[in-house]
Amino acid sequence: MTFASLGLCSPLLLAVRELGYEAPTPVQRAAIPAILAGCDLWASAQTGSGKTAAFALPILELLSRAQAPHPRPVRALVVVPTRELAVQIGQAIERYARDLPEPPKTCVAVGGVSINPQMMALGGGADLVVGTPGRLLDLVEQNALDLASVQMLVLDEADRLLALGFADELSRLLALLPSERQCLLFSATFPPKVTRFAEQLLREPVRINVDAGAAPSADVLTQRVIEIDAGDRTRLLQHLLRTDAWPQLLVFVASRDGADEVTLQLARAGVSVAALHSHLTQAARTQALSDFKARRIQVLVATDLAARGLDIAQLPAVVNYDLPRSAMDYVHRIGRTGRAGDKGVAVSFVSAATAAHFRLIEKRHQLSLEREQVAGLTPKELTVPPRDVHGGVKGKRKSKKDKLREAAARAESSAGDGKKS
Ligand code: AMP
């Protein structure tokens, strides 16, 4: 199947050709005709599946088919959980739209930066707005944004939106939209809360499922596990940077302090590195991400704030310096590499204390990965012998420490969301 057979106009076909997309991905093949036909969409799409183009291309097609009214009312609204994702989607839309004779006016509305430029940008109206819920509501309250003419609504990463506690903001936003509208809901997972939400929102949706939640296949992504004492992890990281010669590397850590600490240690060792977490100012976050995307720095050390949705082209490697909390987070993290046909490697550091937790992650994904050790850095702490993961393994039932860690992670996520201004 080709893009041309999906019913897109030639300027959009030209843009995807210029971007080097040879054929539509599975989610694009299913979503684009359904959206062009005016259907609601219930899509569970794996991260890196090309879902942005799956909704952006048909929205641009539909917007460009109709004459833009004057003044421009907002006709399409994309709601996302994080500022970074909003900016990334805004940029993708601009790239897809650049050959259209009259590219729709697109505005990005996110918190963490001054509201005034966004109010100014919306001044003459806009065809398409991408934003985080809190800032969108702020703009409505300031009379800078009117959502009464929205014809197409996209909720991207719906599971994350609800997990971050955006349910109230979403209800308030939905109440501002006309009842006749097309709604497209994308989510990596469908826990009961998201399913209930989708059922209330969508009308006879076309359902698309492109294997959400599955670990990427082995021919695209190599998963490695290295046993290491916790105190030796930064040395191991330096060793891997030397031996594996990755041009770029995304390192995941569990906490903001951890991110700062690892960043400092790598910087002292002469590595070009930046941290990305929610305690940084929005300007510092944007700078770190754009430096990394432009390959001005080699290593980005991030908390899970960076684990979802972000698209970093041709990222060759990801390291789990700290293991993710859940098996699903593992998929989201390693999904940052091996995207859209590029090959990638994901390395997890496992210590005596985290060995059982990693076995649980493997079990959930039916993996059985070989353990590596690195000469000169072999673990000295006693490695917990493999145990039957059915019984008594830490992580089956949440300990008090686990609950505290989860609460901290939630606080981290919500501090990094689009609520703040
Ligand atoms: P997304 O899942 O939307 O974050 O997209 C992941 C990456 O895939 C982005 O870098 C897109 O530019 C790229 N991409 C999207 N569609 C295609 C396609 N049909 N062929 C090749 N790459 C694509």
Residues whose N, C-alpha, C, O or C-beta is under 5 A from the ligand:
A	BS01	AMP	G20 Y21 E22 A23 P24 T25 T47 G48 S49 G50 K51 T52 A53 G309 D311 A340
